[in-house]
C-alpha cells in the first residue's frame, strides 16, 4: 500500500529526519544548490544567485554558504540555516514536504 510503512501509519504521520537530510544535502551542497538555483555561480565557499521569486538583477544579493548551508537574500531579509529551508523557500513548499523531496532526490530516507 503506497504511503504506508511497516508500522501501518501513513507517511504524513511519520517523523522527518531533518538533521540527516541536511547532512546528506551538505555532502553534495554544490549539486543541491545548482539543482535548486541553476542560474547561480560559485564564489569561494559561497554560491551567489539571483532570487527566482523576485525580479533580481544582481548576483550576490542572495548567497548560500556551501560549507554550512546558511543562506540569505540580503535585499529582502529572507534567509535560513540549512539547505532544507532553502529548498522550501525556492519551491514554495512547507519545510516537511521540501525535506521529503530533497531526501528523495538525494537517494536517502527522509524518515527518522
C-alpha angles and dihedrals in degrees: 000000000000118000094021129105129202093280090061096240119127118251090248088069096047122101116249115223098224093172093055092046091050091049090052091047092050091053086063099024097143092051091047095051092043088052092050097038110023093170094066134097136216117249108181107300093342129083110215116205144166112248104248091204095067138031093275115173101172129078108220097037084100126032141170124204106228092201098059106010097240113145140179143180100215093195095057104024092239115142147134145200102241147025094260090061089048091051090049092048096048095043097041090232130134114264093253095053092043090051092051092049092046091050091050092050089052094047095242131123114260093204129100 
